Amino acid sequence: MSFPLAKELGRLRNLSRGLKGAYRGSDAQRRVQDFDGWMRRAKEDDAGATAYDHAKTVKEYYDLCGEFMVFGWGESLHFAPLSPRESLEDSKTRHQRLMIAKLELREGMTVIDVGCGIGGPMRRVIREAGVSVVGINSNEIQLDKAKSLNAEAGLDHMADYLACSFMDMGAIADDTFDRGYAIESTCHAPDKLGAFTEIHRVLKPGALFWGQEMCTTDTFDPDDNRHRAIKQDLMHGIALNDIATMGEVNRALEMAGFQVIEGRDRAVAENGPATPWYQPMVSRRQTLGNALHRTPVGRKAFQGTSKLVERLGILPKGSADVVGLMDRTANAYVAGGKAGIFTPLYCFLARKPA
């Protein structure tokens, strides 16, 4: 057996174990159908007809899709400014190192990772900055995976974990952390001001806070039917209660008490053209080592393969429906990126006043 084939079979076995642990015998097909109705339920709640909880929708999104995200995107579940001279993984590493530098992390500091996922950035922060990190996540499946991967990496002594929403971190005292970061997590907040206010509370006076938000750009036209449709598809597929503008993010930070030091869309290159942030979901060109399964053809092929291995009992029933949901979401990402109306790379640095 060739090494590449053996590696892919190993990845498929890991995916199978992860999905079976995440789905726990539930009907994933029914859960996808239920997830697809979340925006209707949210509108009914606005009209007073239901009691809708967006935090449950976000948790269900990561329960259903989390293992597939890791399979397709790696342990660091975020976008990064891309370079044609790098692989996607190398670009994410470079982006995380930019965050480490901007936060001015020093050995001995205690840092909060707001919405830590499975801990990809956390492990780099611990290794390269020598800081202790507390990961916050309301999704206990992801939190358990972060613990396991940290232990495998020999970093568990530098990490702690809290299973809670970043909207309410009541178990943490005021003025606890030297630094904080939130990478593509507070975009899920039902109330951005509330999220930033709670983060502000747990940071020490003078602490720096780095964030990466999904935002609409100045190109977005709320009167353009196509723009509105793309925004709705993005909100639906990523479980976003809304998509803020970059200005709205800054205003929420300031209202929460932060001083915004800098903020920019890092999808836009400072010097010359850049590889589009959505390129890995379009083709294998322009990014070194880009995997076929991220592309439209690869995603469709993987969905067909998922149906086959479902019947063989290798993947849980309904896995192909989850792959279909993620394929539609990838198409929405690409549509938003190509239209220039959406970016997942609005990055800011803010400070809690001393």
C-alpha positions as a printed NumPy array, in Angstrom:
array([[  0.   ,   0.   ,   0.   ],
       [  1.408,   3.404,  -1.006],
       [  2.087,   5.952,   1.728],
       [ -0.452,   8.564,   0.447],
       [ -3.218,   5.934,   0.296],
       [ -2.368,   4.628,   3.766],
       [ -2.414,   8.186,   5.082],
       [ -5.863,   8.868,   3.584],
       [ -7.246,   5.605,   4.98 ],
       [ -5.88 ,   6.585,   8.378],
       [ -7.591,   9.984,   8.109],
       [-10.851,   8.285,   7.13 ],
       [-10.622,   5.981,  10.159],
       [-10.049,   8.993,  12.422],
       [-13.036,  10.739,  10.816],
       [-15.2  ,   7.664,  11.36 ],
       [-14.276,   7.452,  15.058],
       [-14.777,  11.179,  15.527],
       [-18.196,  11.234,  13.855],
       [-19.444,   8.228,  15.779],
       [-18.375,   9.928,  18.998],
       [-19.997,  13.221,  18.007],
       [-23.295,  11.792,  16.688],
       [-23.62 ,   9.08 ,  19.358],
       [-26.112,   7.018,  17.358],
       [-28.401,   9.967,  16.59 ],
       [-30.097,  10.49 ,  13.225],
       [-27.751,  12.991,  11.545],
       [-30.04 ,  13.267,   8.524],
       [-32.92 ,  14.445,  10.719],
       [-30.586,  16.792,  12.596],
       [-29.488,  18.426,   9.332],
       [-33.128,  18.923,   8.348],
       [-33.803,  20.462,  11.752],
       [-30.737,  22.71 ,  11.49 ],
       [-31.924,  23.928,   8.078],
       [-34.971,  25.435,   9.779],
       [-33.115,  27.571,  12.32 ],
       [-33.588,  30.893,  10.509],
       [-37.345,  30.304,  10.254],
       [-37.477,  29.596,  13.995],
       [-35.441,  32.73 ,  14.708],
       [-37.923,  34.84 ,  12.712],
       [-40.834,  33.245,  14.557],
       [-39.109,  34.163,  17.813],
       [-38.822,  37.779,  16.631],
       [-42.588,  37.698,  16.116],
       [-43.098,  36.243,  19.607],
       [-44.203,  32.815,  18.354],
       [-41.305,  30.699,  19.696],
       [-38.496,  30.76 ,  22.25 ],
       [-35.451,  30.504,  19.982],
       [-31.961,  29.939,  21.443],
       [-29.188,  30.793,  18.987],
       [-26.496,  29.291,  21.234],
       [-28.108,  25.866,  20.698],
       [-28.018,  26.388,  16.923],
       [-24.297,  27.225,  17.024],
       [-23.592,  24.185,  19.202],
       [-25.518,  21.948,  16.793],
       [-23.586,  23.401,  13.845],
       [-20.261,  22.419,  15.392],
       [-21.593,  19.056,  16.634],
       [-22.646,  18.163,  13.093],
       [-19.807,  19.709,  11.107],
       [-16.826,  19.881,  13.459],
       [-15.191,  16.556,  12.561],
       [-15.608,  17.226,   8.837],
       [-14.081,  20.693,   9.33 ],
       [-10.986,  19.15 ,  10.891],
       [-10.82 ,  16.526,   8.125],
       [-10.959,  19.164,   5.397],
       [ -9.307,  22.228,   6.949],
       [ -6.979,  20.991,   9.702],
       [ -6.821,  21.581,  13.45 ],
       [ -6.863,  25.398,  13.147],
       [-10.436,  26.059,  12.071],
       [-10.039,  29.563,  10.715],
       [ -9.232,  31.478,   7.545],
       [ -5.936,  33.258,   6.948],
       [ -4.42 ,  35.662,   4.407],
       [ -3.047,  33.373,   1.703],
       [  0.171,  33.454,  -0.27 ],
       [  0.905,  31.539,  -3.501],
       [  4.24 ,  30.552,  -1.961],
       [  2.6  ,  28.781,   1.001],
       [  0.279,  25.931,   1.804],
       [ -2.977,  26.708,   3.606],
       [ -1.478,  25.318,   6.814],
       [  1.626,  27.504,   6.509],
       [ -0.561,  30.572,   5.911],
       [ -2.535,  29.826,   9.065],
       [  0.715,  29.431,  11.006],
       [  1.984,  32.797,   9.727],
       [ -1.326,  34.425,  10.668],
       [ -1.216,  32.981,  14.196],
       [  2.33 ,  34.284,  14.62 ],
       [  1.125,  37.748,  13.608],
       [ -1.474,  37.523,  16.392],
       [  1.182,  36.426,  18.908],
       [  3.339,  39.412,  17.939],
       [  0.45 ,  41.899,  18.057],
       [ -0.581,  40.673,  21.529],
       [  3.008,  41.103,  22.769],
       [  2.797,  37.777,  24.586],
       [  5.457,  37.076,  27.186],
       [  6.35 ,  33.937,  29.092],
       [  4.363,  33.59 ,  32.3  ],
       [  1.245,  35.408,  31.083],
       [ -2.234,  33.899,  31.394],
       [ -4.322,  34.181,  28.226],
       [ -7.987,  33.493,  27.454],
       [ -8.884,  31.788,  24.165],
       [-12.507,  32.806,  23.573],
       [-14.214,  30.037,  21.617],
       [-11.15 ,  27.801,  21.431],
       [-12.517,  25.14 ,  19.062],
       [-10.248,  22.09 ,  19.208],
       [ -7.276,  24.223,  20.238],
       [ -5.177,  24.593,  17.068],
       [ -4.167,  28.232,  17.715],
       [ -3.952,  27.51 ,  21.447],
       [ -1.209,  24.938,  20.914],
       [  0.863,  27.359,  18.837],
       [  0.401,  30.137,  21.388],
       [  1.563,  27.86 ,  24.224],
       [  4.538,  26.447,  22.289],
       [  5.846,  29.695,  20.875],
       [  4.975,  32.218,  23.595],
       [  5.315,  30.093,  26.733],
       [  2.025,  31.35 ,  28.167],
       [ -0.752,  29.533,  30.003],
       [ -4.069,  29.462,  28.125],
       [ -7.645,  28.945,  29.319],
       [ -9.907,  27.74 ,  26.509],
       [-13.576,  28.748,  26.608],
       [-16.043,  26.668,  24.605],
       [-19.719,  25.826,  25.01 ],
       [-19.267,  22.761,  22.78 ],
       [-18.037,  19.979,  25.026],
       [-17.26 ,  17.637,  22.109],
       [-14.758,  20.168,  20.781],
       [-13.447,  20.878,  24.263],
       [-12.779,  17.17 ,  24.881],
       [-10.907,  16.973,  21.565],
       [ -8.835,  20.033,  22.5  ],
       [ -7.888,  18.363,  25.794],
       [ -6.909,  15.136,  24.02 ],
       [ -4.801,  16.898,  21.358],
       [ -3.108,  19.097,  23.963],
       [ -2.226,  16.004,  25.981],
       [ -0.825,  14.272,  22.873],
       [  1.293,  17.377,  22.226],
       [  2.572,  17.391,  25.812],
       [  0.995,  20.805,  26.471],
       [ -1.859,  19.922,  28.797],
       [  0.022,  21.3  ,  31.827],
       [ -0.114,  24.767,  30.216],
       [ -3.829,  24.66 ,  29.359],
       [ -7.078,  24.801,  31.274],
       [-10.638,  24.643,  30.014],
       [-14.064,  25.997,  30.859],
       [-17.249,  24.67 ,  29.289],
       [-19.462,  27.738,  29.067],
       [-20.719,  30.406,  26.712],
       [-18.503,  33.448,  26.227],
       [-21.71 ,  35.449,  26.726],
       [-21.64 ,  34.441,  30.41 ],
       [-18.29 ,  33.533,  31.964],
       [-19.537,  33.989,  35.523],
       [-17.135,  31.335,  36.843],
       [-14.24 ,  33.698,  36.015],
       [-13.475,  36.653,  38.269],
       [-13.078,  40.202,  36.99 ],
       [ -9.602,  41.295,  35.827],
       [ -8.199,  37.752,  35.484],
       [ -6.304,  37.526,  32.175],
       [ -3.226,  39.324,  30.857],
       [ -4.294,  38.894,  27.24 ],
       [ -7.168,  37.5  ,  25.181],
       [ -8.051,  36.481,  21.655],
       [-11.181,  35.382,  19.785],
       [-10.7  ,  33.841,  16.333],
       [-13.938,  33.516,  14.324],
       [-15.952,  32.902,  17.489],
       [-17.672,  36.154,  18.492],
       [-19.152,  36.305,  14.977],
       [-21.601,  33.704,  16.382],
       [-22.636,  35.933,  19.301],
       [-26.356,  36.745,  19.42 ],
       [-25.313,  40.103,  20.907],
       [-21.84 ,  41.353,  19.966],
       [-21.835,  44.137,  22.554],
       [-22.729,  41.608,  25.246],
       [-19.891,  39.306,  24.157],
       [-17.282,  42.08 ,  24.12 ],
       [-18.516,  43.426,  27.467],
       [-18.032,  40.025,  29.1  ],
       [-14.57 ,  39.621,  27.546],
       [-13.668,  43.139,  28.734],
       [-14.725,  42.17 ,  32.272],
       [-12.385,  39.17 ,  32.574],
       [ -9.312,  40.963,  31.139],
       [ -6.933,  42.868,  33.406],
       [ -6.654,  46.65 ,  33.027],
       [ -4.163,  47.353,  30.243],
       [ -4.691,  43.922,  28.632],
       [ -4.624,  43.544,  24.841],
       [ -7.379,  41.706,  22.947],
       [ -7.093,  40.353,  19.388],
       [-10.145,  39.36 ,  17.382],
       [-10.923,  37.946,  13.957],
       [-14.477,  38.603,  12.773],
       [-16.625,  37.649,   9.798],
       [-17.988,  40.893,   8.341],
       [-19.725,  42.43 ,   5.369],
       [-17.559,  44.873,   3.429],
       [-18.31 ,  48.353,   2.144],
       [-19.244,  46.732,  -1.175],
       [-22.301,  45.069,   0.364],
       [-25.498,  46.755,  -0.835],
       [-28.539,  45.941,   1.322],
       [-30.791,  46.95 ,  -1.598],
       [-29.149,  44.451,  -3.956],
       [-31.211,  41.226,  -4.079],
       [-28.197,  39.079,  -4.935],
       [-26.141,  40.543,  -2.1  ],
       [-28.971,  39.909,   0.352],
       [-29.36 ,  36.312,  -0.873],
       [-25.638,  35.597,  -0.448],
       [-25.713,  37.088,   3.053],
       [-28.699,  34.9  ,   3.971],
       [-26.918,  31.791,   2.642],
       [-23.828,  32.655,   4.689],
       [-25.809,  33.293,   7.851],
       [-27.72 ,  30.045,   7.396],
       [-24.732,  27.828,   6.631],
       [-22.369,  29.209,   9.312],
       [-25.035,  29.703,  12.009],
       [-24.565,  33.482,  12.201],
       [-27.351,  35.45 ,  13.844],
       [-26.24 ,  38.414,  11.72 ],
       [-23.135,  39.564,   9.851],
       [-21.832,  42.871,  11.187],
       [-20.001,  45.551,   9.262],
       [-16.435,  46.313,  10.32 ],
       [-17.631,  49.656,  11.691],
       [-20.273,  47.918,  13.793],
       [-17.608,  45.634,  15.286],
       [-15.49 ,  48.675,  16.231],
       [-18.454,  50.483,  17.771],
       [-19.393,  47.421,  19.839],
       [-15.806,  47.181,  21.109],
       [-15.777,  50.839,  22.091],
       [-19.186,  50.623,  23.767],
       [-17.879,  47.633,  25.767],
       [-15.029,  49.817,  27.048],
       [-12.166,  48.858,  24.717],
       [ -9.831,  51.231,  22.936],
       [ -9.509,  50.045,  19.32 ],
       [ -5.819,  50.275,  18.42 ],
       [ -6.087,  48.952,  14.882],
       [ -8.493,  47.116,  12.631],
       [ -8.259,  46.035,   9.021],
       [ -9.5  ,  43.484,   6.554],
       [ -6.45 ,  41.256,   6.177],
       [ -7.989,  39.591,   3.137],
       [ -6.886,  42.744,   1.292],
       [ -3.138,  42.689,   0.64 ],
       [ -1.126,  45.774,   1.599],
       [  1.345,  45.321,  -1.261],
       [  0.115,  43.978,  -4.561],
       [ -2.432,  41.231,  -5.355],
       [ -3.061,  38.419,  -2.897],
       [ -4.396,  34.909,  -3.278],
       [ -8.151,  35.163,  -2.484],
       [ -8.984,  33.839,   0.973],
       [-11.578,  31.495,  -0.568],
       [ -9.171,  30.025,  -3.171],
       [ -8.814,  26.585,  -1.476],
       [-12.582,  26.126,  -1.972],
       [-12.352,  27.002,  -5.689],
       [ -9.364,  25.161,  -7.174],
       [ -5.973,  23.695,  -6.337],
       [ -4.153,  26.558,  -8.064],
       [ -2.47 ,  29.478,  -6.287],
       [ -1.931,  27.705,  -2.939],
       [  0.788,  25.086,  -2.444],
       [ -0.439,  21.609,  -1.639],
       [ -4.129,  22.557,  -1.792],
       [ -6.209,  19.436,  -1.217],
       [ -8.579,  18.213,  -3.923],
       [-11.374,  17.452,  -1.435],
       [-11.78 ,  21.2  ,  -0.687],
       [-12.64 ,  22.041,  -4.308],
       [-16.179,  21.861,  -5.808],
       [-15.399,  18.646,  -7.706],
       [-13.718,  17.136,  -4.667],
       [-16.592,  18.057,  -2.361],
       [-19.162,  16.475,  -4.679],
       [-17.026,  13.351,  -5.026],
       [-16.635,  13.149,  -1.251],
       [-20.393,  13.459,  -0.784],
       [-20.886,  10.497,  -3.135],
       [-18.192,   8.538,  -1.312],
       [-19.863,   9.356,   2.008],
       [-23.108,   7.77 ,   0.82 ],
       [-21.229,   4.6  ,  -0.1  ],
       [-19.278,   4.305,   3.142],
       [-22.466,   5.069,   5.086],
       [-24.008,   1.928,   3.58 ],
       [-20.897,  -0.003,   4.567],
       [-21.239,   1.253,   8.139],
       [-17.905,   3.1  ,   8.077],
       [-19.51 ,   6.522,   8.558],
       [-22.682,   7.143,  10.591],
       [-26.01 ,   7.384,   8.785],
       [-26.666,  10.938,   7.618],
       [-22.988,  11.832,   7.149],
       [-23.555,  12.557,   3.446],
       [-26.293,  15.038,   4.367],
       [-23.823,  16.892,   6.581],
       [-21.307,  16.941,   3.718],
       [-24.054,  18.383,   1.495],
       [-24.758,  21.125,   4.05 ],
       [-21.07 ,  21.995,   4.183],
       [-20.798,  22.014,   0.377],
       [-23.635,  24.563,   0.179],
       [-21.893,  26.648,   2.84 ],
       [-18.602,  26.522,   0.923],
       [-20.456,  27.761,  -2.168],
       [-21.838,  30.667,  -0.106],
       [-18.336,  31.534,   1.147],
       [-17.049,  31.611,  -2.428],
       [-20.015,  33.65 ,  -3.674],
       [-19.506,  36.212,  -0.892],
       [-15.783,  36.389,  -1.561],
       [-16.079,  36.693,  -5.337],
       [-18.739,  39.409,  -5.   ],
       [-16.435,  41.245,  -2.583],
       [-19.226,  41.662,  -0.033],
       [-17.913,  39.348,   2.717],
       [-14.654,  38.786,   4.556],
       [-13.77 ,  36.325,   7.35 ],
       [-10.589,  38.294,   8.022],
       [-11.507,  41.523,   9.742],
       [ -8.787,  41.542,  12.413],
       [ -8.61 ,  44.031,  15.232],
       [ -6.358,  44.794,  18.189],
       [ -7.959,  46.478,  21.183],
       [ -6.92 ,  47.366,  24.719],
       [ -8.767,  47.476,  28.012],
       [ -7.762,  50.876,  29.449],
       [ -5.359,  50.749,  32.359]])
